[in-house]
Amino acid sequence: MEIFYYFVFGALAAVVATVELSKSNKDRINTSSSFNSFKNNYLLVYSLMMAGDWLQGPYVYYLYSTYGFGKGEIGQLFIAGFGSSMLFGTIVGSLADKQGRKRACVTYCITYILSCITKHSPQYRVLMVGRVLGGIATSLLFSAFESWLVAEHFKRGFDQQWLSLTFSKAIFLGNGLVAIVAGLFGNFLVDSLNLGPVSPFDAAGIFLAIGMAVILSSWTENYGDPSESKDLLTQFKGAAVAIASDEKIALLGAIQSLFEGSMYTFVFLWTPALSPNDEDIPHGFIFATFMLASMLGSSIAARLLSRNSVKVESYMQIVFVVSSASLLLPILTNFLIPPSGVKGGSISFAGCLQLLGFCTFEACVGLFWPSIMKMRSQYIPEEARSTIMNFFRIPLNIFVCIVLYNVNAFPITVMFGMCSIFLFLASILQRRLSALGEKPSK
């Protein structure tokens, strides 16, 4: 079955290369040299930030287990991370609108570097502090950088359509190519150089420090609403009113929570789904394949977003339906293909079918990120952008904490079925958002 992995990876690589190299003039956006310089600077910083994040991911659980902690204790550490992102991250992330987005991005670097340093300690309390710091950093990563980019883009007078170009390239590089390279580099540090499971965290700290130096030397500060009269509680109230009074913002938040909640749940489920009988599967290679599928999705998104005739609200309805169908595969294969009781061995036929479905889902993830960024830039008011984006992450973090706490309470098919329903519900809400977007504003 090993040849199957290479076939899927090779096929995806060929399709990504074909899509990228076959772009015609109508798929490309004509921009200015000043914008290209601005875009490349942001892409450099974003790629360094994502490298710092991706290097850690594959080794967090493994590092905790080498320190002698069991599944329950490790689960509590993960829950602490998501809980911290929901509670402290929302507060710190929301301060970006008032205190400055550049300052918030630097805070992300410092917070995540400190989190990496805590990984050197086998003490549970120190690791718990690291998870809390990591949760805060995650909220800043997914709000402060995008908020800075959108504000700076319009402050410099660039065309609104050019923003989608930066979004799609950021996902193609940061969530695709950088993820693959980071995975291989982490593997090289741990397995080839035998530097131990903490070495990827040290490397992540170095990348974050380099990124912070670029931010400090080349970025200018921008704010949402810097008025002294508004305290944090007033900001929260303003964001809540904006969400409650504008159905489009509320729909966008619900869509984001439903999709990302399903996406994070998928991260915990794909390994047991592909190896229910402890089959020997190459986790690192499969992860790289998923990232390649995500690159394909972001490359397709770049084409779609470059065309004025194609509305992001319209095609995302299809993306959510396809993603919903792709996560039904584990349920269908469980019913249609008799499960094997043999332990070990290579991936089963059902596993091969599921892997293809999971690659389809990852392609949808690649389409989702630049598209949701585009919609957020259109619908979320500038003065409260970071605050509202962090509000969106509250139900997401609650959902992931509940799933983590009950991950062993339900069969894996039930969990996939729940994710599929959520994604289909997202498509219905997206249809409503599309209808509202077509209505002329009063």
C-alpha positions, 0 to 999 in steps of 0.5 A, spaced: 500 500 500 506 504 500 505 506 493 498 509 494 501 514 499 506 516 493 501 516 488 496 521 492 502 525 493 504 525 486 497 526 483 496 532 488 503 535 487 502 535 479 495 538 480 497 544 484 503 545 479 498 545 473 493 550 476 499 555 478 503 554 472 496 555 467 494 561 470 492 566 464 492 574 464 484 573 467 487 569 473 492 574 474 491 581 478 495 587 475 498 591 481 503 596 483 510 595 485 509 599 491 503 594 493 508 588 491 513 590 496 508 591 501 505 584 500 512 580 500 513 584 506 507 581 509 508 574 506 515 574 509 512 575 516 506 571 516 510 565 513 515 566 519 510 566 524 506 560 521 513 556 521 513 558 528 507 555 529 507 549 524 514 546 527 511 545 534 504 542 532 507 535 531 511 534 537 506 537 542 503 531 544 509 527 543 513 531 548 508 531 553 508 523 553 516 523 553 515 527 560 511 521 562 504 524 562 498 520 560 493 521 556 488 524 561 493 529 563 495 531 556 488 532 554 487 537 560 493 541 557 490 541 551 483 543 554 487 549 558 490 551 551 483 552 548 480 555 554 486 560 555 485 562 547 477 563 549 478 567 555 485 571 556 486 570 548 479 574 547 481 580 552 489 580 549 486 580 542 481 585 543 486 590 546 489 590 539 484 595 536 485 600 542 493 599 543 495 597 536 495 591 531 503 592 530 504 591 538 499 586 538 503 582 533 510 583 537 506 581 543 504 574 539 512 573 538 514 574 545 508 570 548 509 564 543 517 564 544 516 564 552 511 558 551 516 555 547 521 556 553 517 552 558 517 546 553 524 545 556 521 543 563 518 537 565 514 540 571 506 539 569 505 546 572 510 550 568 507 546 562 500 548 563 503 556 563 506 554 557 499 552 554 496 558 557 501 562 553 500 558 547 492 559 547 493 567 548 498 567 542 493 563 538 488 568 538 493 573 536 495 569 530 488 569 528 486 576 529 492 581 530 496 580 523 489 580 519 487 586 522 493 589 521 494 587 514 487 590 512 487 596 515 494 598 512 492 595 505 486 601 505 491 606 509 496 606 503 490 606 498 491 600 495 485 597 491 480 592 495 481 586 490 488 586 491 487 584 498 484 577 496 491 576 492 495 577 499 490 572 502 490 567 497 498 567 497 499 567 505 494 561 505 498 558 499 505 559 503 503 559 510 498 554 511 501 549 505 508 550 503 511 552 510 507 547 513 510 541 509 517 544 510 516 545 517 514 538 518 520 535 514 525 540 518 522 538 525 523 531 523 530 532 521 532 535 527 528 530 532 530 524 528 536 525 523 540 530 528 537 526 534 536 533 538 530 530 542 523 532 541 524 539 544 528 541 538 523 543 534 520 548 539 527 552 540 527 552 532 520 555 532 522 560 537 528 562 533 523 563 527 519 567 531 524 572 533 526 573 526 519 575 524 519 580 530 525 583 528 522 584 521 515 587 524 519 592 529 524 594 523 519 595 517 511 595 520 508 601 521 502 602 527 495 602 526 489 602 530 481 600 530 479 605 535 484 608 539 480 613 543 481 614 550 474 614 552 473 607 550 475 602 555 475 594 554 468 593 556 466 598 552 469 595 546 466 588 548 459 592 548 460 595 541 463 588 538 457 585 541 452 590 538 455 590 532 454 582 531 447 583 534 445 588 529 448 586 523 445 579 521 451 579 516 456 579 521 452 574 525 452 569 520 459 570 518 461 568 525 457 562 525 459 560 519 466 561 521 465 557 528 462 551 525 467 550 519 473 551 524 470 547 529 469 541 524 476 542 522 479 542 529 475 536 531 478 533 524 485 534 527 483 529 532 480 524 528 484 523 522 489 518 525 484 513 529 480 513 522 485 511 518 488 506 523 482 503 527 486 497 528 493 500 529 495 499 522 502 502 520 501 509 517 506 514 515 503 520 519 508 525 517 507 523 510 500 524 510 500 530 514 504 533 508 499 530 503 494 534 507 498 540 506 499 539 499 491 538 498 490 545 502 495 548 497 491 546 491 485 549 495 488 556 496 491 556 489 483 555 486 481 560 491 486 565 488 483 564 481 476 565 483 477 571 488 481 574 482 475 574 478 469 580 479 464 575 476 465 570 481 462 572 488 465 569 494 459 568 498 456 564 492 462 559 491 463 558 498 456 554 499 459 549 494 465 548 498 461 547 505 457 542 501 463 538 498 466 538 505 460 536 509 460 530 504 467 528 504 467 527 512 461 522 511 466 517 508 468 514 514 461 513 516 459 510 509 465 505 509 464 503 516 457 501 513 459 498 506 466 495 507 466 489 513 471 492 518 478 487 519 479 484 525 487 483 524 491 488 528 497 492 525 499 491 517 498 497 512 492 501 511 486 498 509 482 499 502 477 503 507 482 507 509 485 509 502 478 511 500 477 515 507 484 518 505 482 521 498 476 524 502 480 527 507 484 530 502 478 533 499 476 536 505 483 539 506 482 542 499 476 545 502 480 548 508 485 551 503 479 554 499 476 556 506 481 561 509 482 566 503 475 566 502 473 567 509 478 573 510 475 576 504 468 576 507 471 578 513 474 584 510 468 586 507 463 585 513 467 587 519 467 594 521 474 597 521 474 600 528 472 593 532 475 588 527 480 584 532 475 584 537 469 581 533 474 576 530 476 574 537 468 574 539 468 569 533 473 564 536 469 564 543 464 558 541 469 555 537 474 554 543 468 552 547 466 547 542 473 544 541 474 543 549 467 539 549 470 535 544 476 534 547 473 532 554 468 527 550 473 524 545 472 517 548 465 518 549 462 517 542 464 512 536 468 516 531 463 515 526 458 519 531 464 525 531 464 525 523 457 525 523 456 531 527 462 535 523 458 533 517 452 536 519 455 542 522 458 543 515 452 542 511 449 547 516 454 552 514 452 551 507 445 553 509 447 559 513 452 561 507 446 561 502 443 566 507 449 570 507 449 570 499 442 572 499 443 578 504 449 580 500 445 581 494 440 585 497 441 593 495 443 597 502 438 602 504 
